[in-house]
């Protein structure tokens, strides 16, 4: 594997995000007088207790991290050198599939917003509701979905946007993409970017914007087998932080502070919350939930989520008290589901799969896009086990679906002769 891609490998991304999380979460304890909003939020959030930062949690996180690193390094050592990147494909059919799929997802999302706005009295009322009662707005959005599973369409915009930009990038390197498809791919990505910059301000799901930016960047780097466009990274970070600040200023009107101060302290609070969610379950005895969290994407797509929620209701009620807001992070969620042995197996398996996809992503544009989604998942690894998320599974399926339309040039030529 080319060393130029090491900075976006699973181990490096995982290490980077845990370092950032610990550093950010330490700020309120190092400078308590400067983070009064953080302490207010901690006091309001049921389930958070700073005493839960204990040695058992630290020991488990260290062991889990070492298991992941060891499994990833061994897998990388066993893999052969990557083959040359496959540019000998006809991208136009894949581009067409990506553009049409993206248009459908955007149209469904826009209709969802329009229908919801019309039922709450217009867009002005929609924005006011986001400011005054965000939970009520979420309830309205859930109740106004156009069909079962519709929210997955909105959540898959990062995948179609990533695929469009990947196809655009491969087309530029290979010369095999028609100009009109290249323009439409670029336009599709731009439309997704605008949609995910604006919609999360009133609809939440800001992580979709981050997933679009990160997955696209990682995938394009995989195609080039080196880090490219580093000057765009600060721009991407700025775009995400702009949406973050606007969202926090809109949903926290009662906090007496500037928008920037609210946004920054809320960001720090999320890091504190995420780190505590990693520690809390290690301090208590409870019955493990046997995969309800780790494999919730599977229960969603098989329509068995309600069944398992009912069967495991008593265990889930206990586990719900073992965290603050949000979800369990990457090393803690499998522990909650399976205990230390099962979690160790899962973590090692995840490391192996991620390393294999990282390897494949340097050889093929579809797997480059798939690894882009995995890379985005590792950027979120201290916030949630994103690989268990329904949205993540949907994004992977979208990437594979669009990639399946690409045809080899050699095959097309042989058939025509």
Phi, psi and omega in degrees: 000134180298133181293340182296339181264359180307323181298341178246019176285160182304315183296316182292316179297318178299312180298316180299314184290325176290325177295314179298317182298313180296318181297314181292320181292338180282339186304313181296335180274333177279326182228067186299329182289344183261359185229052181294326179295320178301314181292328175295317181293322177297319181294326181281335186276110180297140177098346181266125177220120185297342177291347181285352171287095185231175185289329179296316177297316180297321180295316181295316180299322179293314179297314181298319179298316180294322177299314180299311182298314182298314180296320180291316181295316179297318179299314179298323179294326183279343183281147177284172174297139181296146177287171175297146180297137185276097175262358185275059181224155174269107186279346191296321178292323177293320177298316179299316178298318180295316182295315181293315179300317180296319180297319178297313180298317179295317180298315179299318179297315180296319178297320178301313180294316181297315180298315180297316180298318181296329183274350175250008175100016177112173184292328177298316178294326177299315180292318178298320179295321177299326182281318189268325183210081185296325180295322177297320178297317178300320178297319178296318180297318179295320183284344182253017176299143187285332178196166181299130180083007185297326183296338177294331178296312177299317183289345181267001178302324176299326182288314180292323176297317178297314181298319179299317181287327176295314178298319177301315182292317178295321178299322179293325181281327185261341184072016185259015182243128179298148185298321181293324176291322178299315179296319180292325176296314179297319179295319180299315178298316181298319179295318177297319179299314179297315181300317183277350169281323188265313187298320180297343179297324179250343186248001186067206183062042178295337181294339177295322176297314179298320179295320177299311183294313184289314183297321179295316180297313181298317182296318179295323176296321179298320180297319182274352181058030175194165176288130180231160174058038181300334180289345177276342184299312177299326178295316179298317178298319179297320178297315180296316181294328177298312177297321179299312182297315180297319179296314182292323179293330180282323187263001178231056184290342184269354178275126184275083179195167179289161181300320181294320180293317178299313183297317182293314181291327176293323177296315178298319179300319179298322177294319177298313180300314181296318181293319177296322177299335176286329187268320193307310184299338181287347184264001186224156172264138180199163177278127183290154191263008165056040172098000181301320180276312187295326183243034182293335176297324181291319179291329178294312184284345176258007178058033179247008184297318180293324179298310182290328176297323179287316181297321184260020188301319181293316179294319180295325178297321178290314183296328181297340178273357185259027176202165172272227176282168175077209186235172176284139179289184193301321183269342185267326181301312177295331175296316179298322181283317194235353186083180188295320183291309179298321179295320179298318178296316180297314182297318177296318178297318178297319178297318181294313180298315180298320181292323177295318180291324175301319178294313181295330183294343177272359184244340191210140186292327179296314180287336172297317178292320178298315178295329175304318178293320178296317178300317176299323177297324178286332173296331181262010193295333179273351178265325182195161168276085188297337181290347176269353189281141176302319180301317181296314179299320179296320179298318178297317180296322178295316179300315180292323179297310181295317180299333181293345181276346180289132180246143178288136178298318181302318180293316179298319181294316182297321180292324182287340181258000000 
